């Protein structure tokens, strides 16, 4: 029997790749699916903010909204090998995450792209996926 209630999106890991070589850089992000309550709340806030602006949303507001959504969608990270950020392996904190995403747009783009891959958030019965 295929119980549909067992088909749920779960958090997934994203190994960040060097933008030129596509080799893992030693940082793994933990991504929340769009069904996660934290992500849903951030999404509703972004929609409410846009509605409140009455069609007068600035580029800066859109960038801030994207950053907020990315931060809500990333629940943690793992630093492997000699990977570091400004010479440190920082503990996961939203302030540091925001700094990382702002300073490294290529990293933010990888996270953004991975978040749109809905299928990757679902584990198959054989353990593959997600």
N, CA, C and O atoms as a GROMACS GRO file, in nm:
protein
  520
    1UNK      N    1   0.084  -0.118   0.000
    1UNK     CA    2   0.000   0.000   0.000
    1UNK      C    3   0.089   0.124   0.000
    1UNK      O    4   0.192   0.129   0.067
    2UNK      N    5   0.047   0.223  -0.075
    2UNK     CA    6   0.124   0.347  -0.085
    2UNK      C    7   0.050   0.457  -0.009
    2UNK      O    8  -0.037   0.524  -0.065
    3UNK      N    9   0.086   0.476   0.116
    3UNK     CA   10   0.022   0.577   0.200
    3UNK      C   11   0.079   0.714   0.165
    3UNK      O   12   0.195   0.743   0.194
    4UNK      N   13  -0.003   0.797   0.102
    4UNK     CA   14   0.043   0.928   0.057
    4UNK      C   15   0.088   1.018   0.171
    4UNK      O   16   0.169   1.108   0.151
    5UNK      N   17   0.036   0.993   0.292
    5UNK     CA   18   0.076   1.076   0.406
    5UNK      C   19   0.222   1.054   0.444
    5UNK      O   20   0.279   1.134   0.520
    6UNK      N   21   0.284   0.948   0.392
    6UNK     CA   22   0.426   0.923   0.418
    6UNK      C   23   0.519   0.994   0.320
    6UNK      O   24   0.641   0.992   0.336
    7UNK      N   25   0.460   1.057   0.218
    7UNK     CA   26   0.542   1.127   0.119
    7UNK      C   27   0.552   1.273   0.161
    7UNK      O   28   0.466   1.355   0.128
    8UNK      N   29   0.656   1.304   0.234
    8UNK     CA   30   0.674   1.439   0.287
    8UNK      C   31   0.816   1.489   0.257
    8UNK      O   32   0.912   1.413   0.256
    9UNK      N   33   0.824   1.617   0.232
    9UNK     CA   34   0.954   1.679   0.208
    9UNK      C   35   1.031   1.686   0.340
    9UNK      O   36   0.973   1.712   0.445
   10UNK      N   37   1.161   1.662   0.333
   10UNK     CA   38   1.246   1.669   0.451
   10UNK      C   39   1.368   1.756   0.421
   10UNK      O   40   1.401   1.782   0.306
   11UNK      N   41   1.433   1.798   0.527
   11UNK     CA   42   1.554   1.877   0.514
   11UNK      C   43   1.656   1.800   0.430
   11UNK      O   44   1.662   1.678   0.436
   12UNK      N   45   1.736   1.872   0.353
   12UNK     CA   46   1.839   1.807   0.272
   12UNK      C   47   1.972   1.880   0.285
   12UNK      O   48   1.978   1.994   0.330
   13UNK      N   49   2.077   1.811   0.246
   13UNK     CA   50   2.212   1.866   0.252
   13UNK      C   51   2.254   1.914   0.113
   13UNK      O   52   2.222   1.850   0.013
   14UNK      N   53   2.324   2.025   0.109
   14UNK     CA   54   2.376   2.078  -0.017
   14UNK      C   55   2.525   2.103  -0.001
   14UNK      O   56   2.566   2.191   0.074
   15UNK      N   57   2.606   2.025  -0.072
   15UNK     CA   58   2.751   2.047  -0.073
   15UNK      C   59   2.778   2.164  -0.168
   15UNK      O   60   2.744   2.158  -0.286
   16UNK      N   61   2.838   2.269  -0.116
   16UNK     CA   62   2.869   2.386  -0.197
   16UNK      C   63   2.990   2.355  -0.285
   16UNK      O   64   3.089   2.299  -0.239
   17UNK      N   65   2.979   2.394  -0.411
   17UNK     CA   66   3.085   2.366  -0.509
   17UNK      C   67   3.156   2.494  -0.550
   17UNK      O   68   3.096   2.602  -0.554
   18UNK      N   69   3.285   2.481  -0.581
   18UNK     CA   70   3.362   2.595  -0.633
   18UNK      C   71   3.296   2.638  -0.763
   18UNK      O   72   3.265   2.553  -0.847
   19UNK      N   73   3.275   2.768  -0.783
   19UNK     CA   74   3.203   2.813  -0.902
   19UNK      C   75   3.275   2.786  -1.034
   19UNK      O   76   3.210   2.779  -1.139
   20UNK      N   77   3.405   2.771  -1.032
   20UNK     CA   78   3.480   2.747  -1.156
   20UNK      C   79   3.509   2.599  -1.178
   20UNK      O   80   3.497   2.549  -1.290
   21UNK      N   81   3.547   2.529  -1.072
   21UNK     CA   82   3.590   2.389  -1.088
   21UNK      C   83   3.480   2.288  -1.057
   21UNK      O   84   3.490   2.171  -1.093
   22UNK      N   85   3.375   2.333  -0.990
   22UNK     CA   86   3.265   2.247  -0.945
   22UNK      C   87   3.311   2.138  -0.848
   22UNK      O   88   3.246   2.035  -0.834
   23UNK      N   89   3.424   2.162  -0.782
   23UNK     CA   90   3.472   2.072  -0.677
   23UNK      C   91   3.412   2.118  -0.544
   23UNK      O   92   3.396   2.238  -0.522
   24UNK      N   93   3.379   2.024  -0.454
   24UNK     CA   94   3.329   2.063  -0.322
   24UNK      C   95   3.430   2.151  -0.249
   24UNK      O   96   3.550   2.123  -0.250
   25UNK      N   97   3.381   2.258  -0.187
   25UNK     CA   98   3.470   2.351  -0.117
   25UNK      C   99   3.482   2.320   0.032
   25UNK      O  100   3.563   2.381   0.102
   26UNK      N  101   3.402   2.226   0.081
   26UNK     CA  102   3.410   2.189   0.222
   26UNK      C  103   3.299   2.246   0.308
   26UNK      O  104   3.300   2.228   0.430
   27UNK      N  105   3.205   2.315   0.246
   27UNK     CA  106   3.090   2.368   0.321
   27UNK      C  107   2.965   2.295   0.274
   27UNK      O  108   2.938   2.283   0.155
   28UNK      N  109   2.888   2.247   0.371
   28UNK     CA  110   2.760   2.182   0.342
   28UNK      C  111   2.652   2.262   0.412
   28UNK      O  112   2.659   2.287   0.533
   29UNK      N  113   2.550   2.302   0.336
   29UNK     CA  114   2.436   2.374   0.393
   29UNK      C  115   2.322   2.277   0.417
   29UNK      O  116   2.302   2.183   0.339
   30UNK      N  117   2.248   2.299   0.523
   30UNK     CA  118   2.127   2.221   0.551
   30UNK      C  119   2.008   2.305   0.505
   30UNK      O  120   1.985   2.415   0.557
   31UNK      N  121   1.933   2.253   0.409
   31UNK     CA  122   1.823   2.327   0.349
   31UNK      C  123   1.688   2.275   0.396
   31UNK      O  124   1.665   2.154   0.401
   32UNK      N  125   1.600   2.367   0.429
   32UNK     CA  126   1.464   2.332   0.466
   32UNK      C  127   1.376   2.331   0.341
   32UNK      O  128   1.398   2.411   0.250
   33UNK      N  129   1.278   2.240   0.334
   33UNK     CA  130   1.185   2.242   0.221
   33UNK      C  131   1.088   2.360   0.235
   33UNK      O  132   1.076   2.418   0.343
   34UNK      N  133   1.022   2.396   0.126
   34UNK     CA  134   0.929   2.509   0.131
   34UNK      C  135   0.806   2.482   0.217
   34UNK      O  136   0.731   2.575   0.248
   35UNK      N  137   0.785   2.358   0.257
   35UNK     CA  138   0.673   2.323   0.345
   35UNK      C  139   0.708   2.341   0.493
   35UNK      O  140   0.620   2.328   0.579
   36UNK      N  141   0.833   2.370   0.524
   36UNK     CA  142   0.876   2.390   0.662
   36UNK      C  143   0.808   2.515   0.719
   36UNK      O  144   0.798   2.616   0.649
   37UNK      N  145   0.761   2.511   0.844
   37UNK     CA  146   0.692   2.626   0.903
   37UNK      C  147   0.774   2.756   0.902
   37UNK      O  148   0.718   2.864   0.884
   38UNK      N  149   0.905   2.746   0.922
   38UNK     CA  150   0.990   2.866   0.922
   38UNK      C  151   0.991   2.929   0.782
   38UNK      O  152   0.983   3.051   0.769
   39UNK      N  153   1.002   2.846   0.680
   39UNK     CA  154   1.004   2.895   0.542
   39UNK      C  155   0.868   2.952   0.504
   39UNK      O  156   0.860   3.056   0.440
   40UNK      N  157   0.762   2.883   0.544
   40UNK     CA  158   0.627   2.932   0.514
   40UNK      C  159   0.603   3.069   0.578
   40UNK      O  160   0.546   3.158   0.515
   41UNK      N  161   0.647   3.087   0.701
   41UNK     CA  162   0.629   3.215   0.770
   41UNK      C  163   0.705   3.326   0.697
   41UNK      O  164   0.653   3.436   0.681
   42UNK      N  165   0.828   3.298   0.655
   42UNK     CA  166   0.906   3.398   0.582
   42UNK      C  167   0.841   3.430   0.448
   42UNK      O  168   0.842   3.546   0.405
   43UNK      N  169   0.786   3.330   0.383
   43UNK     CA  170   0.718   3.351   0.255
   43UNK      C  171   0.595   3.439   0.273
   43UNK      O  172   0.572   3.531   0.194
   44UNK      N  173   0.516   3.411   0.376
   44UNK     CA  174   0.397   3.494   0.402
   44UNK      C  175   0.437   3.637   0.433
   44UNK      O  176   0.371   3.731   0.388
   45UNK      N  177   0.545   3.655   0.509
   45UNK     CA  178   0.590   3.791   0.541
   45UNK      C  179   0.631   3.865   0.414
   45UNK      O  180   0.599   3.982   0.398
   46UNK      N  181   0.702   3.797   0.325
   46UNK     CA  182   0.744   3.859   0.199
   46UNK      C  183   0.623   3.900   0.116
   46UNK      O  184   0.621   4.009   0.058
   47UNK      N  185   0.523   3.814   0.110
   47UNK     CA  186   0.401   3.847   0.034
   47UNK      C  187   0.329   3.965   0.098
   47UNK      O  188   0.286   4.056   0.028
   48UNK      N  189   0.316   3.963   0.230
   48UNK     CA  190   0.251   4.074   0.299
   48UNK      C  191   0.325   4.205   0.278
   48UNK      O  192   0.263   4.310   0.259
   49UNK      N  193   0.458   4.200   0.281
   49UNK     CA  194   0.538   4.321   0.258
   49UNK      C  195   0.513   4.376   0.119
   49UNK      O  196   0.499   4.497   0.101
   50UNK      N  197   0.508   4.288   0.019
   50UNK     CA  198   0.483   4.332  -0.119
   50UNK      C  199   0.343   4.391  -0.133
   50UNK      O  200   0.323   4.492  -0.200
   51UNK      N  201   0.247   4.326  -0.069
   51UNK     CA  202   0.109   4.377  -0.076
   51UNK      C  203   0.099   4.513  -0.009
   51UNK      O  204   0.026   4.601  -0.055
   52UNK      N  205   0.171   4.530   0.101
   52UNK     CA  206   0.169   4.656   0.173
   52UNK      C  207   0.235   4.769   0.095
   52UNK      O  208   0.205   4.886   0.117
   53UNK      N  209   0.326   4.733   0.005
   53UNK     CA  210   0.396   4.835  -0.074
   53UNK      C  211   0.310   4.885  -0.190
   53UNK      O  212   0.345   4.984  -0.254
   54UNK      N  213   0.199   4.819  -0.217
   54UNK     CA  214   0.103   4.860  -0.321
   54UNK      C  215   0.169   4.882  -0.456
   54UNK      O  216   0.150   4.985  -0.521
   55UNK      N  217   0.247   4.784  -0.496
   55UNK     CA  218   0.308   4.790  -0.628
   55UNK      C  219   0.432   4.876  -0.639
   55UNK      O  220   0.487   4.891  -0.748
   56UNK      N  221   0.477   4.932  -0.530
   56UNK     CA  222   0.595   5.018  -0.533
   56UNK      C  223   0.712   4.952  -0.460
   56UNK      O  224   0.767   5.008  -0.366
   57UNK      N  225   0.746   4.834  -0.504
   57UNK     CA  226   0.855   4.759  -0.443
   57UNK      C  227   0.985   4.797  -0.511
   57UNK      O  228   0.994   4.796  -0.634
   58UNK      N  229   1.085   4.831  -0.432
   58UNK     CA  230   1.215   4.870  -0.487
   58UNK      C  231   1.304   4.748  -0.508
   58UNK      O  232   1.278   4.640  -0.454
   59UNK      N  233   1.409   4.767  -0.585
   59UNK     CA  234   1.506   4.659  -0.606
   59UNK      C  235   1.569   4.619  -0.473
   59UNK      O  236   1.594   4.501  -0.449
   60UNK      N  237   1.594   4.716  -0.388
   60UNK     CA  238   1.654   4.687  -0.257
   60UNK      C  239   1.559   4.602  -0.172
   60UNK      O  240   1.604   4.512  -0.100
   61UNK      N  241   1.430   4.630  -0.181
   61UNK     CA  242   1.333   4.551  -0.106
   61UNK      C  243   1.326   4.407  -0.159
   61UNK      O  244   1.315   4.312  -0.081
   62UNK      N  245   1.334   4.393  -0.291
   62UNK     CA  246   1.333   4.258  -0.349
   62UNK      C  247   1.457   4.180  -0.308
   62UNK      O  248   1.449   4.061  -0.277
   63UNK      N  249   1.574   4.247  -0.308
   63UNK     CA  250   1.698   4.181  -0.265
   63UNK      C  251   1.689   4.140  -0.119
   63UNK      O  252   1.731   4.030  -0.082
   64UNK      N  253   1.635   4.229  -0.035
   64UNK     CA  254   1.622   4.198   0.107
   64UNK      C  255   1.526   4.081   0.128
   64UNK      O  256   1.549   3.995   0.213
   65UNK      N  257   1.419   4.078   0.050
   65UNK     CA  258   1.323   3.969   0.060
   65UNK      C  259   1.387   3.836   0.020
   65UNK      O  260   1.365   3.734   0.086
   66UNK      N  261   1.466   3.837  -0.087
   66UNK     CA  262   1.536   3.716  -0.131
   66UNK      C  263   1.631   3.667  -0.022
   66UNK      O  264   1.636   3.548   0.007
   67UNK      N  265   1.707   3.760   0.037
   67UNK     CA  266   1.800   3.723   0.143
   67UNK      C  267   1.726   3.665   0.263
   67UNK      O  268   1.770   3.567   0.323
   68UNK      N  269   1.613   3.727   0.299
   68UNK     CA  270   1.533   3.675   0.411
   68UNK      C  271   1.484   3.534   0.383
   68UNK      O  272   1.486   3.448   0.471
   69UNK      N  273   1.439   3.509   0.259
   69UNK     CA  274   1.392   3.375   0.223
   69UNK      C  275   1.506   3.274   0.227
   69UNK      O  276   1.488   3.161   0.275
   70UNK      N  277   1.622   3.312   0.177
   70UNK     CA  278   1.738   3.222   0.182
   70UNK      C  279   1.773   3.189   0.327
   70UNK      O  280   1.797   3.073   0.361
   71UNK      N  281   1.777   3.291   0.412
   71UNK     CA  282   1.811   3.268   0.553
   71UNK      C  283   1.709   3.177   0.621
   71UNK      O  284   1.746   3.091   0.701
   72UNK      N  285   1.582   3.195   0.589
   72UNK     CA  286   1.478   3.109   0.647
   72UNK      C  287   1.491   2.966   0.597
   72UNK      O  288   1.453   2.871   0.667
   73UNK      N  289   1.543   2.949   0.477
   73UNK     CA  290   1.551   2.817   0.413
   73UNK      C  291   1.677   2.740   0.450
   73UNK      O  292   1.688   2.622   0.416
   74UNK      N  293   1.770   2.803   0.517
   74UNK     CA  294   1.895   2.736   0.557
   74UNK      C  295   1.893   2.719   0.708
   74UNK      O  296   1.887   2.817   0.783
   75UNK      N  297   1.898   2.595   0.753
   75UNK     CA  298   1.884   2.568   0.897
   75UNK      C  299   2.016   2.542   0.968
   75UNK      O  300   2.020   2.534   1.091
   76UNK      N  301   2.123   2.530   0.892
   76UNK     CA  302   2.252   2.504   0.954
   76UNK      C  303   2.359   2.481   0.850
   76UNK      O  304   2.333   2.489   0.730
   77UNK      N  305   2.480   2.452   0.898
   77UNK     CA  306   2.589   2.422   0.806
   77UNK      C  307   2.692   2.334   0.872
   77UNK      O  308   2.695   2.319   0.995
   78UNK      N  309   2.776   2.278   0.789
   78UNK     CA  310   2.885   2.192   0.837
   78UNK      C  311   3.010   2.234   0.761
   78UNK      O  312   3.012   2.237   0.638
   79UNK      N  313   3.115   2.266   0.835
   79UNK     CA  314   3.243   2.303   0.775
   79UNK      C  315   3.333   2.180   0.777
   79UNK      O  316   3.357   2.122   0.883
   80UNK      N  317   3.382   2.138   0.661
   80UNK     CA  318   3.466   2.019   0.649
   80UNK      C  319   3.606   2.058   0.602
   80UNK      O  320   3.625   2.160   0.536
   81UNK      N  321   3.703   1.974   0.637
   81UNK     CA  322   3.840   1.996   0.590
   81UNK      C  323   3.893   2.130   0.633
   81UNK      O  324   3.874   2.173   0.747
   82UNK      N  325   3.961   2.199   0.540
   82UNK     CA  326   4.019   2.329   0.574
   82UNK      C  327   3.930   2.445   0.530
   82UNK      O  328   3.977   2.559   0.526
   83UNK      N  329   3.805   2.419   0.498
   83UNK     CA  330   3.711   2.525   0.459
   83UNK      C  331   3.692   2.622   0.574
   83UNK      O  332   3.680   2.582   0.690
   84UNK      N  333   3.690   2.751   0.541
   84UNK     CA  334   3.670   2.853   0.643
   84UNK      C  335   3.609   2.977   0.578
   84UNK      O  336   3.601   2.987   0.456
   85UNK      N  337   3.566   3.071   0.661
   85UNK     CA  338   3.512   3.199   0.617
   85UNK      C  339   3.582   3.306   0.698
   85UNK      O  340   3.566   3.313   0.820
   86UNK      N  341   3.660   3.389   0.632
   86UNK     CA  342   3.745   3.488   0.698
   86UNK      C  343   3.835   3.422   0.803
   86UNK      O  344   3.856   3.475   0.912
   87UNK      N  345   3.888   3.304   0.767
   87UNK     CA  346   3.983   3.235   0.852
   87UNK      C  347   3.922   3.157   0.967
   87UNK      O  348   3.995   3.101   1.049
   88UNK      N  349   3.789   3.150   0.974
   88UNK     CA  350   3.723   3.080   1.084
   88UNK      C  351   3.622   2.980   1.030
   88UNK      O  352   3.578   2.988   0.915
   89UNK      N  353   3.586   2.886   1.116
   89UNK     CA  354   3.474   2.794   1.090
   89UNK      C  355   3.364   2.840   1.186
   89UNK      O  356   3.348   2.785   1.295
   90UNK      N  357   3.288   2.940   1.144
   90UNK     CA  358   3.192   3.001   1.237
   90UNK      C  359   3.077   2.909   1.276
   90UNK      O  360   3.033   2.824   1.198
   91UNK      N  361   3.031   2.928   1.398
   91UNK     CA  362   2.909   2.860   1.442
   91UNK      C  363   2.794   2.916   1.359
   91UNK      O  364   2.800   3.030   1.311
   92UNK      N  365   2.690   2.836   1.342
   92UNK     CA  366   2.576   2.881   1.261
   92UNK      C  367   2.496   2.986   1.337
   92UNK      O  368   2.439   2.959   1.443
   93UNK      N  369   2.493   3.105   1.282
   93UNK     CA  370   2.414   3.216   1.335
   93UNK      C  371   2.359   3.293   1.216
   93UNK      O  372   2.426   3.303   1.114
   94UNK      N  373   2.239   3.347   1.229
   94UNK     CA  374   2.177   3.417   1.116
   94UNK      C  375   2.262   3.534   1.068
   94UNK      O  376   2.273   3.557   0.948
   95UNK      N  377   2.322   3.608   1.160
   95UNK     CA  378   2.404   3.723   1.120
   95UNK      C  379   2.522   3.680   1.033
   95UNK      O  380   2.551   3.745   0.932
   96UNK      N  381   2.588   3.572   1.069
   96UNK     CA  382   2.701   3.521   0.990
   96UNK      C  383   2.651   3.465   0.857
   96UNK      O  384   2.714   3.484   0.754
   97UNK      N  385   2.537   3.396   0.861
   97UNK     CA  386   2.478   3.344   0.738
   97UNK      C  387   2.448   3.458   0.641
   97UNK      O  388   2.480   3.448   0.522
   98UNK      N  389   2.389   3.566   0.689
   98UNK     CA  390   2.360   3.682   0.603
   98UNK      C  391   2.488   3.739   0.543
   98UNK      O  392   2.493   3.772   0.425
   99UNK      N  393   2.592   3.750   0.624
   99UNK     CA  394   2.720   3.801   0.576
   99UNK      C  395   2.776   3.710   0.467
   99UNK      O  396   2.822   3.758   0.363
  100UNK      N  397   2.772   3.580   0.490
  100UNK     CA  398   2.822   3.482   0.394
  100UNK      C  399   2.748   3.494   0.261
  100UNK      O  400   2.810   3.498   0.155
  101UNK      N  401   2.615   3.500   0.267
  101UNK     CA  402   2.534   3.507   0.146
  101UNK      C  403   2.554   3.639   0.070
  101UNK      O  404   2.551   3.641  -0.053
  102UNK      N  405   2.573   3.748   0.145
  102UNK     CA  406   2.596   3.878   0.080
  102UNK      C  407   2.734   3.884   0.015
  102UNK      O  408   2.748   3.934  -0.097
  103UNK      N  409   2.835   3.835   0.085
  103UNK     CA  410   2.972   3.844   0.034
  103UNK      C  411   3.002   3.743  -0.077
  103UNK      O  412   3.088   3.767  -0.161
  104UNK      N  413   2.930   3.632  -0.077
  104UNK     CA  414   2.956   3.526  -0.175
  104UNK      C  415   2.830   3.498  -0.257
  104UNK      O  416   2.761   3.399  -0.232
  105UNK      N  417   2.799   3.585  -0.354
  105UNK     CA  418   2.676   3.566  -0.431
  105UNK      C  419   2.670   3.433  -0.505
  105UNK      O  420   2.561   3.380  -0.527
  106UNK      N  421   2.785   3.379  -0.544
  106UNK     CA  422   2.787   3.249  -0.611
  106UNK      C  423   2.736   3.139  -0.519
  106UNK      O  424   2.673   3.043  -0.564
  107UNK      N  425   2.763   3.153  -0.390
  107UNK     CA  426   2.715   3.056  -0.292
  107UNK      C  427   2.564   3.071  -0.274
  107UNK      O  428   2.491   2.971  -0.269
  108UNK      N  429   2.517   3.195  -0.265
  108UNK     CA  430   2.373   3.220  -0.253
  108UNK      C  431   2.298   3.165  -0.374
  108UNK      O  432   2.189   3.111  -0.360
  109UNK      N  433   2.357   3.179  -0.492
  109UNK     CA  434   2.294   3.128  -0.614
  109UNK      C  435   2.282   2.976  -0.611
  109UNK      O  436   2.182   2.921  -0.656
  110UNK      N  437   2.383   2.907  -0.558
  110UNK     CA  438   2.376   2.761  -0.548
  110UNK      C  439   2.263   2.719  -0.453
  110UNK      O  440   2.188   2.626  -0.482
  111UNK      N  441   2.253   2.789  -0.341
  111UNK     CA  442   2.146   2.757  -0.245
  111UNK      C  443   2.010   2.785  -0.308
  111UNK      O  444   1.918   2.704  -0.298
  112UNK      N  445   1.998   2.900  -0.373
  112UNK     CA  446   1.873   2.938  -0.439
  112UNK      C  447   1.831   2.833  -0.542
  112UNK      O  448   1.715   2.792  -0.546
  113UNK      N  449   1.925   2.790  -0.622
  113UNK     CA  450   1.897   2.691  -0.725
  113UNK      C  451   1.855   2.558  -0.663
  113UNK      O  452   1.760   2.495  -0.710
  114UNK      N  453   1.924   2.515  -0.559
  114UNK     CA  454   1.892   2.388  -0.493
  114UNK      C  455   1.754   2.392  -0.429
  114UNK      O  456   1.684   2.290  -0.424
  115UNK      N  457   1.715   2.508  -0.380
  115UNK     CA  458   1.585   2.520  -0.314
  115UNK      C  459   1.469   2.504  -0.413
  115UNK      O  460   1.358   2.470  -0.373
  116UNK      N  461   1.495   2.527  -0.541
  116UNK     CA  462   1.388   2.512  -0.641
  116UNK      C  463   1.374   2.367  -0.688
  116UNK      O  464   1.279   2.335  -0.758
  117UNK      N  465   1.467   2.281  -0.649
  117UNK     CA  466   1.461   2.140  -0.688
  117UNK      C  467   1.376   2.063  -0.586
  117UNK      O  468   1.428   1.998  -0.495
  118UNK      N  469   1.246   2.072  -0.604
  118UNK     CA  470   1.152   2.014  -0.508
  118UNK      C  471   1.176   1.864  -0.487
  118UNK      O  472   1.170   1.817  -0.373
  119UNK      N  473   1.201   1.791  -0.592
  119UNK     CA  474   1.218   1.645  -0.582
  119UNK      C  475   1.331   1.606  -0.488
  119UNK      O  476   1.326   1.502  -0.424
  120UNK      N  477   1.434   1.689  -0.480
  120UNK     CA  478   1.550   1.657  -0.397
  120UNK      C  479   1.517   1.655  -0.247
  120UNK      O  480   1.595   1.602  -0.168
  121UNK      N  481   1.404   1.713  -0.209
  121UNK     CA  482   1.364   1.716  -0.068
  121UNK      C  483   1.285   1.592  -0.026
  121UNK      O  484   1.244   1.581   0.090
  122UNK      N  485   1.266   1.499  -0.119
  122UNK     CA  486   1.190   1.378  -0.089
  122UNK      C  487   1.281   1.258  -0.093
  122UNK      O  488   1.352   1.237  -0.191
  123UNK      N  489   1.279   1.178   0.013
  123UNK     CA  490   1.357   1.054   0.019
  123UNK      C  491   1.276   0.943  -0.046
  123UNK      O  492   1.157   0.928  -0.020
  124UNK      N  493   1.340   0.866  -0.130
  124UNK     CA  494   1.275   0.748  -0.187
  124UNK      C  495   1.289   0.633  -0.088
  124UNK      O  496   1.373   0.638   0.003
  125UNK      N  497   1.209   0.532  -0.106
  125UNK     CA  498   1.210   0.415  -0.015
  125UNK      C  499   1.346   0.347  -0.011
  125UNK      O  500   1.382   0.287   0.090
  126UNK      N  501   1.424   0.356  -0.121
  126UNK     CA  502   1.555   0.292  -0.125
  126UNK      C  503   1.665   0.379  -0.064
  126UNK      O  504   1.783   0.344  -0.068
  127UNK      N  505   1.624   0.496  -0.007
  127UNK     CA  506   1.721   0.583   0.058
  127UNK      C  507   1.787   0.681  -0.037
  127UNK      O  508   1.864   0.766   0.007
  128UNK      N  509   1.758   0.671  -0.165
  128UNK     CA  510   1.815   0.764  -0.262
  128UNK      C  511   1.737   0.895  -0.258
  128UNK      O  512   1.624   0.901  -0.209
  129UNK      N  513   1.800   0.999  -0.311
  129UNK     CA  514   1.733   1.129  -0.319
  129UNK      C  515   1.754   1.208  -0.193
  129UNK      O  516   1.806   1.159  -0.093
  130UNK      N  517   1.709   1.338  -0.202
  130UNK     CA  518   1.714   1.429  -0.088
  130UNK      C  519   1.842   1.425  -0.021
  130UNK      O  520   1.862   1.496   0.077
   0.00000   0.00000   0.00000
